[in-house]
Amino acid sequence: MLKRSVFLILFPLGMLSTNAQKPLVWQLLEMTTYQNDFEGESARTIPNFPSVLVSRFEGQEVTISGYLIPVDIEAKKYALSKNPLSSCFFCGGAGPETVVELNFMEEPGRFATDKYVKANGILQLNRSGYGLFYTLNQTEIED
């Protein structure tokens, strides 16, 4: 009887953890190192992702908080940054490991610059060296 009770208690908890979003923190993203490659026709920055990021978060539904930064307002392209605009990657105050490209599930509308939000989506790692290191696909912003 005790084994059955423990199973009934733990089984729902296990079900929740497989469907839940994994919290992603900036400290983990900042463990990514990179090299600049200026050889050839175009420059690129090649990331080297930490193994824990690849094995536990790549392709998974994650949640991360940060500042919304407009990349192209007319095209409704945004990034999520660890830092506000005045000290973010685009303004030269931080590295490329501190921003995440957002690809929204639905039309995002317009957001205020530097609005602090929690974003949910599927984490994609960009190994090509072109573009941002991280993309959050199917992004939804929590209110």
C-alpha positions in Angstrom: 0.0 0.0 0.0 2.9 2.4 0.8 4.5 1.8 -2.6 1.3 2.6 -4.4 0.8 5.8 -2.4 4.3 7.0 -3.2 3.8 6.2 -6.9 0.5 8.1 -7.0 2.1 11.1 -5.4 5.3 11.1 -7.5 3.6 10.2 -10.9 1.8 13.5 -11.3 4.9 15.4 -10.3 6.9 13.6 -13.0 4.2 14.4 -15.5 4.4 18.1 -14.6 8.2 18.3 -15.0 8.1 16.8 -18.5 5.7 19.4 -19.9 6.9 22.4 -17.9 9.0 25.2 -19.2 12.6 25.0 -18.1 13.8 28.2 -16.4 16.8 29.5 -18.3 19.2 32.0 -16.6 21.6 34.5 -18.2 24.5 33.1 -16.2 24.2 29.9 -18.2 24.0 31.7 -21.5 27.1 33.7 -20.5 29.1 30.5 -20.2 29.1 30.5 -24.0 32.5 31.4 -25.4 33.2 32.5 -28.9 35.9 33.3 -31.5 35.8 35.9 -34.2 36.6 34.6 -37.7 37.6 37.4 -40.0 39.0 35.1 -42.7 37.2 34.7 -46.0 34.6 36.9 -47.5 32.5 37.7 -44.4 33.2 38.1 -40.7 31.4 35.9 -38.2 31.5 35.1 -34.5 31.5 31.4 -33.9 30.0 30.3 -30.5 31.1 27.4 -28.4 28.1 26.5 -26.3 28.5 24.8 -22.8 27.5 21.2 -22.9 24.8 21.7 -20.2 23.1 24.2 -22.5 23.2 21.8 -25.4 22.1 18.7 -23.5 19.5 20.2 -21.3 18.0 23.2 -23.0 18.5 23.0 -26.8 15.2 22.3 -28.5 13.3 22.6 -25.2 10.6 24.9 -24.1 12.2 27.5 -21.8 11.4 30.6 -19.9 13.7 33.6 -19.5 13.3 37.2 -18.2 14.9 40.2 -19.7 14.6 43.6 -21.4 12.8 43.9 -24.7 15.0 45.6 -27.3 13.6 46.6 -30.7 15.8 45.3 -33.6 13.4 46.4 -36.4 10.2 48.1 -35.2 8.5 48.1 -38.6 9.2 44.4 -39.1 8.2 43.8 -35.4 11.6 42.1 -34.7 12.7 42.1 -31.1 15.5 40.7 -29.0 15.5 39.9 -25.3 18.5 41.3 -23.5 20.1 40.7 -20.1 20.7 44.5 -20.0 18.6 47.5 -20.8 19.2 49.2 -24.2 21.8 51.7 -22.9 24.2 48.8 -22.0 23.1 46.0 -24.2 25.0 44.1 -26.9 23.8 46.4 -29.7 25.1 49.5 -28.0 28.5 48.0 -27.3 28.2 47.5 -23.6 27.9 43.7 -23.5 28.7 40.5 -25.5 26.7 38.5 -27.9 25.9 35.9 -25.3 23.6 38.4 -23.5 20.9 38.7 -26.2 18.3 36.3 -27.5 16.4 36.7 -30.9 12.6 36.4 -30.5 10.5 34.7 -33.1 6.9 35.2 -32.0 4.1 32.7 -32.3 1.7 35.4 -33.2 1.9 39.0 -34.3 3.6 40.7 -31.3 2.4 44.2 -31.8 4.6 46.9 -30.4 6.5 46.9 -27.1 8.1 49.6 -25.1 11.9 49.6 -25.3 13.4 48.2 -22.1 10.2 46.7 -20.9 11.2 43.9 -18.5 9.3 40.7 -19.4 9.3 36.9 -19.1 9.5 35.2 -22.5 8.6 31.6 -23.2 9.5 29.6 -26.3 11.7 26.9 -27.8 15.4 27.5 -27.5 17.4 27.2 -30.7 21.2 27.5 -30.7 22.9 29.1 -33.8 26.2 27.4 -34.5 26.7 29.2 -37.9 28.4 32.3 -36.5 26.0 34.5 -38.4 23.3 36.2 -36.5 22.6 36.0 -32.8 23.7 32.9 -30.8 20.3 32.1 -29.4 16.8 32.2 -30.8 13.5 31.7 -28.9 11.1 30.3 -31.4 7.3 30.3 -30.9 7.8 33.1 -28.4 5.1 34.2 -26.1 5.4 37.1 -23.6 3.8 36.6 -20.2 1.8 39.5 -18.9 
